[in-house]
């Protein structure tokens, strides 16, 4: 029995069950690089930057914005760290 496998079909089939995550590309010159979770922190900081341009400032709305963009929320501590770094306090 000779069976030919269509590799593109198999690739598309597996993509349906394991979609690519919505991660932003890491920033190469990040000051956080090398620290624990630096990619996640960089991603959340970029989302928070965009959210404040849209007028979101409260902790619950910022947490929900991160949750909508990434599928996971973030802590108030991380938002506080972001505010301190951006001089928003």
C-alpha positions in Angstrom: 0.0 0.0 0.0 1.6 3.3 -1.1 0.3 6.4 0.6 1.4 9.9 -0.3 1.3 12.6 2.4 0.5 16.1 1.5 2.9 18.0 3.8 1.1 21.4 3.4 -2.2 19.8 4.4 -0.5 18.3 7.6 1.0 21.7 8.4 -2.4 23.5 8.0 -4.1 20.8 10.0 -1.7 21.2 13.0 -2.0 25.0 12.8 -5.8 24.7 13.4 -5.2 23.0 16.8 -2.2 25.0 17.9 -2.5 28.6 16.7 0.5 30.9 16.9 0.5 33.1 20.0 -0.1 36.8 19.7 3.3 37.8 20.9 5.1 40.9 19.8 8.6 40.6 18.6 11.2 41.2 21.4 13.0 44.5 21.4 16.7 43.8 20.7 18.1 46.7 22.7 15.7 46.4 25.7 17.1 47.4 29.1 15.2 44.5 30.5 17.0 41.9 28.4 18.5 39.1 30.4 16.2 39.6 33.4 13.5 37.1 34.2 10.4 37.4 32.0 11.9 40.3 30.0 10.0 39.4 26.8 6.7 39.4 28.6 7.5 42.6 30.4 8.5 44.3 27.1 5.3 43.1 25.5 3.1 44.3 28.3 4.9 47.7 28.4 4.2 48.2 24.7 0.5 47.3 25.2 0.3 49.7 28.1 1.9 52.5 26.0 -0.8 52.0 23.4 -3.6 51.8 25.9 -2.7 55.2 27.5 -2.7 56.8 24.0 -6.4 55.6 23.9 -7.0 57.3 27.2 -7.0 54.3 29.6 -5.4 55.1 32.9 -7.0 53.0 35.7 -5.6 49.8 36.8 -8.6 47.6 36.0 -8.9 49.0 32.5 -5.2 48.5 31.8 -5.3 45.0 33.1 -8.3 44.2 30.9 -6.5 45.7 27.9 -3.5 43.5 28.5 -5.8 40.5 28.9 -7.6 41.2 25.7 -4.3 41.6 23.8 -2.4 38.6 25.2 -5.0 36.3 26.8 -3.4 36.8 30.2 -3.7 39.7 32.6 -0.9 41.5 34.4 -0.3 42.5 38.0 -0.9 45.9 39.5 2.8 45.8 40.5 3.9 45.5 36.9 1.6 48.5 35.9 3.1 50.5 38.8 6.6 49.6 37.6 5.6 50.7 34.1 4.2 54.0 35.4 7.4 54.7 37.4 9.5 54.0 34.3 7.4 56.3 32.1 7.2 59.1 34.7 3.4 58.9 34.9 3.2 59.1 38.7 
